[in-house]
């Protein structure tokens, strides 16, 4: 049975809630095991997943970009907590870039109907107006990808509907994404460490 756009968005919202609850329960479980409060225990835990761990994490990042059922901030934070600042950044970057490229091609191939399965008509209309002038949209798109808190995934989908050349899109993603990922990762990491210290007092 073919799902309508509204039902698809509702299903994504439900899955997001379910996933968030599962992640909270998993975090509590890891907290009880001491994994989130002890570097030694975390390294011991991760030693069993040295190869599959990074691959699985990158796949998770790809999925959360294409099908937003995992809060992006949570997965970014998970990368730097479990793998360290530099490896975590690299895994975050690789997964998000691949997911962003997939979004571009999905939108270009399937068009607006596909996008409306992910975002509402209202959200779509809010950003599609920026595409009337291609050169201005390219600049707007690059600035949004560079800036934290911008609706990156939505704009990546909308970019696929425009006349933007793939290589223009590719280089914007490659060159602008690292700065936002680094800003989010560091901000979330220091915030999480503060919370852990506060709770531990």
Backbone as numpy.savetxt, mean C-alpha at the origin, in Angstrom:
# Nx Ny Nz CAx CAy CAz Cx Cy Cz
-21.56 -15.66 -10.65 -22.41 -14.47 -10.65 -21.53 -13.23 -10.65
-21.84 -12.31 -11.55 -21.05 -11.08 -11.67 -21.48 -10.07 -10.62
-20.49 -9.59 -9.87 -20.78 -8.60 -8.84 -20.89 -7.21 -9.44
-21.83 -6.42 -8.93 -21.92 -5.02 -9.34 -20.78 -4.25 -8.69
-20.52 -3.05 -9.20 -19.45 -2.22 -8.63 -19.70 -1.93 -7.16
-20.96 -1.62 -6.84 -21.31 -1.30 -5.44 -21.08 -2.50 -4.53
-21.45 -3.69 -4.99 -21.25 -4.90 -4.18 -19.77 -5.22 -4.02
-18.99 -4.96 -5.07 -17.54 -5.20 -4.98 -16.92 -4.30 -3.94
-17.31 -3.01 -3.95 -16.77 -2.07 -2.96 -17.19 -2.45 -1.55
-18.45 -2.92 -1.41 -18.93 -3.35 -0.10 -18.13 -4.56 0.38
-17.86 -5.48 -0.53 -17.08 -6.68 -0.18 -15.66 -6.29 0.25
-15.06 -5.35 -0.47 -13.72 -4.87 -0.12 -13.73 -4.24 1.27
-14.76 -3.46 1.57 -14.87 -2.83 2.89 -14.99 -3.87 4.00
-15.80 -4.91 3.74 -15.97 -5.98 4.72 -14.65 -6.72 4.93
-13.97 -7.03 3.83 -12.69 -7.74 3.93 -11.64 -6.89 4.64
-11.70 -5.57 4.44 -10.77 -4.67 5.13 -10.99 -4.73 6.64
-12.25 -4.73 7.05 -12.57 -4.81 8.48 -12.11 -6.15 9.06
-12.41 -7.23 8.34 -12.02 -8.57 8.79 -10.50 -8.68 8.89
-9.82 -8.20 7.85 -8.35 -8.24 7.84 -7.76 -7.43 8.99
-8.33 -6.25 9.24 -7.85 -5.40 10.33 -8.00 -6.10 11.68
-9.14 -6.77 11.88 -9.37 -7.50 13.13 -8.35 -8.64 13.29
-8.12 -9.36 12.19 -7.16 -10.47 12.22 -5.75 -9.96 12.51
-5.39 -8.82 11.94 -4.07 -8.24 12.18 -3.91 -7.81 13.63
-4.98 -7.26 14.21 -4.94 -6.86 15.63 -4.75 -8.09 16.51
-5.49 -9.15 16.21 -5.37 -10.40 16.99 -3.97 -11.00 16.84
-3.43 -10.92 15.62 -2.08 -11.43 15.38 -1.04 -10.60 16.14
-1.23 -9.28 16.15 -0.31 -8.39 16.87 -0.35 -8.69 18.38
-1.55 -8.94 18.91 -1.69 -9.30 20.33 -0.97 -10.60 20.62
-1.12 -11.57 19.71 -0.46 -12.86 19.87 1.05 -12.69 19.88
1.58 -11.89 18.94 3.03 -11.65 18.88 3.50 -10.88 20.11
2.66 -9.98 20.58 3.01 -9.21 21.79 3.15 -10.15 22.99
2.21 -11.07 23.12 2.24 -12.04 24.21 3.46 -12.95 24.13
3.91 -13.23 22.91 5.09 -14.06 22.72 6.38 -13.26 22.92
6.24 -11.93 23.00 7.41 -11.07 23.19 8.11 -10.70 21.91
7.53 -11.08 20.77 8.18 -10.83 19.48 8.26 -9.34 19.17
7.25 -8.59 19.58 7.21 -7.16 19.28 7.99 -6.31 20.28
8.43 -6.91 21.35 9.14 -6.14 22.38 10.59 -6.59 22.58
10.98 -7.68 21.92 12.34 -8.21 22.08 12.96 -8.45 20.70
14.07 -7.76 20.42 14.76 -7.95 19.14 15.26 -9.39 19.00
15.72 -9.98 20.10 16.24 -11.35 20.06 15.15 -12.34 19.67
13.98 -12.19 20.31 12.86 -13.08 19.99 12.35 -12.87 18.57
12.38 -11.61 18.13 11.94 -11.33 16.76 12.88 -11.97 15.75
14.19 -11.84 15.97 15.17 -12.44 15.06 15.05 -13.96 15.05
14.81 -14.54 16.23 14.64 -16.00 16.31 13.40 -16.44 15.54
12.34 -15.65 15.66 11.08 -15.96 14.97 11.26 -15.85 13.46
11.95 -14.80 13.02 12.11 -14.57 11.59 13.14 -15.50 10.95
14.01 -16.10 11.77 15.04 -16.99 11.23 14.43 -18.19 10.52
13.19 -18.51 10.87 12.51 -19.64 10.23 11.93 -19.25 8.87
11.92 -17.94 8.57 11.28 -17.46 7.35 12.20 -16.57 6.54
13.51 -16.89 6.53 14.50 -16.01 5.90 14.27 -15.85 4.40
13.81 -16.90 3.73 13.60 -16.83 2.27 12.14 -16.54 1.95
11.24 -17.32 2.51 9.82 -17.18 2.19 9.23 -15.89 2.76
9.79 -15.42 3.90 9.26 -14.22 4.55 9.24 -13.00 3.65
10.40 -12.59 3.10 10.42 -11.43 2.21 9.54 -11.59 0.97
9.56 -12.81 0.39 8.74 -13.05 -0.81 7.27 -12.90 -0.49
6.86 -13.51 0.63 5.46 -13.43 1.04 5.06 -11.99 1.34
5.95 -11.26 2.00 5.65 -9.87 2.34 5.48 -9.02 1.08
6.36 -9.20 0.10 6.25 -8.45 -1.16 4.93 -8.76 -1.86
4.54 -10.03 -1.84 3.25 -10.42 -2.45 2.08 -9.76 -1.72
2.18 -9.69 -0.39 1.14 -9.03 0.40 1.05 -7.55 0.01
2.19 -6.90 -0.16 2.20 -5.49 -0.54 1.59 -5.29 -1.92
1.87 -6.19 -2.84 1.29 -6.10 -4.19 -0.22 -6.20 -4.11
-0.70 -7.17 -3.34 -2.15 -7.38 -3.20 -2.82 -6.18 -2.56
-2.22 -5.61 -1.50 -2.86 -4.50 -0.79 -2.92 -3.24 -1.66
-2.05 -3.13 -2.66 -2.12 -2.00 -3.59 -3.23 -2.22 -4.61
-3.31 -3.43 -5.15 -4.30 -3.74 -6.19 -5.70 -3.92 -5.60
-5.78 -4.67 -4.50 -7.06 -4.89 -3.81 -6.89 -4.38 -2.39
-7.33 -3.16 -2.11 -7.02 -2.52 -0.82 -7.81 -3.07 0.37
-7.44 -4.30 0.78 -8.13 -4.89 1.93 -7.24 -4.88 3.17
-5.99 -4.42 3.00 -5.07 -4.28 4.13 -4.69 -2.81 4.23
-4.86 -2.17 5.38 -4.44 -0.77 5.52 -2.98 -0.60 5.14
-2.70 0.32 4.19 -1.34 0.49 3.70 -0.34 0.82 4.78
-0.74 1.64 5.75 0.17 2.01 6.83 0.61 0.82 7.65
-0.30 -0.13 7.83 0.01 -1.33 8.63 1.08 -2.17 7.94
0.93 -2.37 6.63 1.89 -3.20 5.91 3.25 -2.50 5.81
3.25 -1.17 5.65 4.51 -0.42 5.64 5.24 -0.57 6.97
4.50 -0.43 8.05 5.08 -0.57 9.38 5.60 -1.98 9.60
4.83 -2.97 9.15 5.24 -4.37 9.30 6.58 -4.63 8.63
6.79 -4.02 7.46 8.04 -4.23 6.74 9.25 -3.78 7.53
9.19 -2.57 8.09 10.37 -2.06 8.80 10.53 -2.69 10.19
9.43 -3.09 10.82 9.53 -3.73 12.14 10.17 -5.11 12.03
9.69 -5.89 11.07 10.12 -7.29 11.00 11.42 -7.49 10.22
11.70 -6.63 9.25 12.89 -6.86 8.43 13.99 -5.82 8.64
13.68 -4.77 9.42 14.67 -3.72 9.62 14.43 -2.57 8.67
15.07 -1.43 8.95 14.80 -0.21 8.19 15.12 -0.35 6.71
16.33 -0.79 6.38 16.74 -0.84 4.96 16.07 -2.00 4.22
16.16 -3.26 4.70 15.47 -4.34 3.98 13.96 -4.11 3.92
13.39 -3.63 5.04 11.95 -3.38 5.06 11.54 -2.34 4.04
12.36 -1.28 3.92 12.10 -0.25 2.91 12.14 -0.85 1.51
13.14 -1.68 1.25 13.29 -2.29 -0.09 12.09 -3.18 -0.41
11.68 -4.01 0.54 10.54 -4.91 0.30 9.25 -4.11 0.10
9.08 -3.07 0.90 7.92 -2.20 0.73 7.92 -1.57 -0.66
9.07 -1.05 -1.04 9.22 -0.35 -2.31 8.93 -1.28 -3.49
9.54 -2.45 -3.48 9.36 -3.41 -4.58 7.88 -3.80 -4.72
7.25 -4.16 -3.59 5.85 -4.59 -3.63 4.91 -3.48 -4.10
5.12 -2.27 -3.58 4.24 -1.15 -3.92 4.43 -0.74 -5.38
5.66 -0.74 -5.86 5.92 -0.38 -7.26 5.26 -1.38 -8.20
5.43 -2.67 -7.91 4.81 -3.70 -8.77 3.29 -3.57 -8.75
2.72 -3.37 -7.56 1.28 -3.19 -7.45 0.79 -1.97 -8.21
1.54 -0.89 -8.16 1.17 0.34 -8.86 1.21 0.15 -10.37
2.19 -0.59 -10.86 2.28 -0.88 -12.30 1.10 -1.76 -12.74
0.75 -2.72 -11.91 -0.40 -3.59 -12.21 -1.68 -2.75 -12.28
-1.85 -1.82 -11.34 -3.03 -0.95 -11.33 -3.15 -0.17 -12.63
-2.04 0.35 -13.10 -2.03 1.13 -14.35 -2.54 0.29 -15.52
-2.02 -0.93 -15.64 -2.42 -1.79 -16.75 -3.86 -2.29 -16.62
-4.29 -2.56 -15.40 -5.68 -2.99 -15.20 -6.65 -1.89 -15.61
-6.34 -0.65 -15.22 -7.20 0.47 -15.58 -7.18 0.73 -17.09
-6.02 0.62 -17.68 -5.91 0.87 -19.12 -6.63 -0.20 -19.93
-6.60 -1.43 -19.43 -7.23 -2.53 -20.19 -8.73 -2.61 -19.94
-9.14 -2.47 -18.67 -10.55 -2.67 -18.32 -11.34 -1.36 -18.19
-10.65 -0.24 -18.06 -11.32 1.06 -18.07 -12.06 1.43 -16.80
-12.91 2.42 -16.94 -13.65 2.97 -15.80 -14.47 1.92 -15.04
-15.17 1.00 -15.72 -15.96 0.00 -14.98 -15.14 -0.76 -13.94
-13.89 -1.07 -14.28 -13.04 -1.78 -13.31 -12.73 -0.88 -12.11
-12.41 0.38 -12.38 -12.05 1.30 -11.30 -13.21 1.47 -10.32
-14.43 1.48 -10.83 -15.60 1.67 -9.98 -15.87 0.47 -9.08
-15.20 -0.65 -9.35 -15.27 -1.78 -8.42 -14.38 -1.54 -7.20
-13.45 -0.58 -7.33 -12.51 -0.28 -6.25 -12.89 0.99 -5.51
-13.26 2.03 -6.27 -13.59 3.32 -5.66 -14.99 3.74 -6.08
-15.59 4.64 -5.30 -16.95 5.09 -5.60 -16.95 6.06 -6.79
-18.12 6.25 -7.36 -18.29 7.20 -8.47 -17.90 8.61 -8.01
-18.26 8.92 -6.78 -17.96 10.25 -6.23 -16.45 10.49 -6.16
-15.71 9.49 -5.68 -14.25 9.61 -5.60 -13.65 9.69 -7.00
-14.18 8.88 -7.90 -13.70 8.88 -9.29 -13.88 10.27 -9.91
-15.07 10.83 -9.77 -15.36 12.16 -10.35 -14.49 13.24 -9.74
-14.14 13.06 -8.47 -13.33 14.06 -7.76 -11.95 14.22 -8.40
-11.39 13.12 -8.91 -10.03 13.16 -9.43 -9.95 13.12 -10.95
-10.97 12.63 -11.61 -10.91 12.53 -13.07 -10.87 13.91 -13.73
-11.39 14.93 -13.03 -11.41 16.29 -13.59 -10.00 16.83 -13.82
-9.01 16.28 -13.09 -7.63 16.72 -13.25 -7.01 16.22 -14.55
-7.70 15.33 -15.25 -7.11 14.71 -16.46 -7.44 15.46 -17.74
-8.16 16.57 -17.64 -8.56 17.31 -18.85 -7.35 17.82 -19.62
-6.32 18.22 -18.90 -5.07 18.65 -19.53 -3.98 17.65 -19.15
-3.49 16.91 -20.15 -2.57 15.81 -19.86 -1.27 16.28 -19.20
-0.70 17.38 -19.68 0.56 17.86 -19.12 0.38 18.27 -17.66
-0.71 18.96 -17.38 -0.98 19.37 -15.99 -1.24 18.16 -15.11
-1.94 17.16 -15.67 -2.20 15.95 -14.88 -0.90 15.21 -14.57
0.02 15.17 -15.53 1.30 14.50 -15.29 2.04 15.13 -14.11
2.03 16.47 -14.06 2.68 17.19 -12.96 1.92 16.95 -11.66
0.60 17.05 -11.72 -0.25 16.81 -10.55 -0.04 15.40 -10.01
0.01 14.43 -10.91 0.20 13.03 -10.54 1.55 12.84 -9.85
2.61 13.41 -10.42 3.94 13.27 -9.84 4.00 13.88 -8.44
3.39 15.05 -8.27 3.39 15.72 -6.96 2.63 14.90 -5.92
1.52 14.29 -6.34 0.71 13.48 -5.43 1.44 12.20 -5.03
2.14 11.58 -5.97 2.90 10.38 -5.65 4.05 10.73 -4.71
4.59 11.93 -4.87 5.69 12.37 -4.03 5.23 12.77 -2.63
4.01 13.27 -2.52 3.52 13.81 -1.25 2.86 12.73 -0.39
3.16 12.72 0.91 2.48 11.78 1.82 0.98 12.11 1.89
0.18 11.11 2.21 -1.26 11.25 2.44 -2.07 11.49 1.18
-1.44 11.42 0.00 -2.20 11.56 -1.24 -2.83 10.21 -1.60
-3.95 10.23 -2.33 -4.63 8.97 -2.70 -3.93 8.28 -3.87
-2.73 7.76 -3.59 -1.87 7.21 -4.65 -2.55 6.14 -5.49
-3.16 5.17 -4.83 -3.72 4.02 -5.55 -4.84 4.45 -6.50
-5.68 5.38 -6.07 -6.76 5.88 -6.92 -6.19 6.59 -8.13
-5.19 7.44 -7.90 -4.59 8.20 -8.99 -3.84 7.29 -9.96
-3.26 6.21 -9.46 -2.60 5.25 -10.35 -3.61 4.61 -11.30
-4.79 4.31 -10.77 -5.85 3.74 -11.60 -6.32 4.76 -12.64
-6.54 5.99 -12.19 -7.02 7.04 -13.10 -5.97 7.35 -14.17
-4.70 7.30 -13.80 -3.63 7.54 -14.78 -3.72 6.57 -15.95
-4.18 5.35 -15.66 -4.32 4.35 -16.71 -5.38 4.70 -17.74
-6.30 5.60 -17.40 -7.36 6.01 -18.34 -6.92 7.17 -19.23
-5.82 7.80 -18.87 -5.37 8.99 -19.60 -4.45 8.60 -20.75
-3.95 9.65 -21.44 -3.01 9.43 -22.53 -1.56 9.39 -22.03
-1.38 9.31 -20.71 -0.03 9.24 -20.16 0.71 8.03 -20.72
1.93 8.26 -21.18 2.74 7.17 -21.69 3.19 6.28 -20.53
3.32 5.01 -20.82 3.70 4.08 -19.75 5.02 4.47 -19.13
6.01 4.86 -19.93 7.33 5.16 -19.38 7.32 6.42 -18.54
6.43 7.35 -18.87 6.26 8.53 -18.01 5.74 8.08 -16.64
4.71 7.25 -16.67 4.13 6.70 -15.44 5.19 5.91 -14.67
5.92 5.06 -15.38 6.93 4.20 -14.77 7.96 5.02 -14.00
8.50 6.06 -14.63 9.56 6.83 -13.98 9.03 7.69 -12.83
7.80 8.15 -12.95 7.20 8.88 -11.83 7.09 7.98 -10.61
6.61 6.76 -10.83 6.47 5.79 -9.73 7.83 5.43 -9.15
8.78 5.11 -10.02 10.11 4.68 -9.59 10.83 5.77 -8.79
10.73 7.03 -9.26 11.50 8.11 -8.64 10.79 8.79 -7.48
9.46 8.78 -7.48 8.73 9.51 -6.45 8.27 8.63 -5.28
8.02 7.37 -5.53 7.52 6.48 -4.48 8.47 6.32 -3.29
9.79 6.24 -3.51 10.68 5.98 -2.37 10.55 7.00 -1.25
10.33 8.28 -1.61 10.29 9.33 -0.59 9.08 9.19 0.31
7.93 8.87 -0.29 6.73 8.69 0.54 6.84 7.44 1.39
7.34 6.37 0.81 7.49 5.12 1.56 8.44 5.33 2.74
9.55 6.03 2.50 10.51 6.30 3.58 9.88 7.16 4.67
9.15 8.20 4.26 8.51 9.09 5.25 7.49 8.34 6.09
6.63 7.55 5.43 5.63 6.77 6.15 6.30 5.75 7.07
7.27 5.04 6.52 7.93 3.96 7.27 8.58 4.49 8.54
9.36 5.57 8.41 10.05 6.12 9.57 9.07 6.70 10.58
8.06 7.43 10.07 7.06 8.01 10.97 6.31 6.94 11.75
5.88 5.91 11.05 5.15 4.82 11.70 6.04 4.04 12.65
7.30 3.84 12.27 8.23 3.08 13.10 8.48 3.79 14.43
8.80 5.08 14.35 9.06 5.83 15.58 7.80 5.96 16.43
6.66 6.10 15.75 5.39 6.15 16.48 5.12 4.85 17.21
5.37 3.71 16.52 5.15 2.39 17.14 6.10 2.17 18.31
7.35 2.61 18.16 8.31 2.44 19.25 7.90 3.26 20.47
7.37 4.46 20.23 6.91 5.29 21.33 5.75 4.62 22.07
4.83 4.02 21.28 3.68 3.34 21.89 4.15 2.16 22.73
5.11 1.38 22.20 5.64 0.22 22.94 6.29 0.67 24.24
7.09 1.74 24.18 7.73 2.25 25.40 6.70 2.77 26.38
5.67 3.45 25.87 4.63 4.00 26.73 3.86 2.90 27.45
3.53 1.83 26.68 2.79 0.71 27.28 3.66 -0.04 28.28
4.98 -0.11 27.96 5.88 -0.85 28.82 6.20 -0.17 30.14
5.85 1.11 30.26 6.14 1.83 31.51 5.25 1.37 32.66
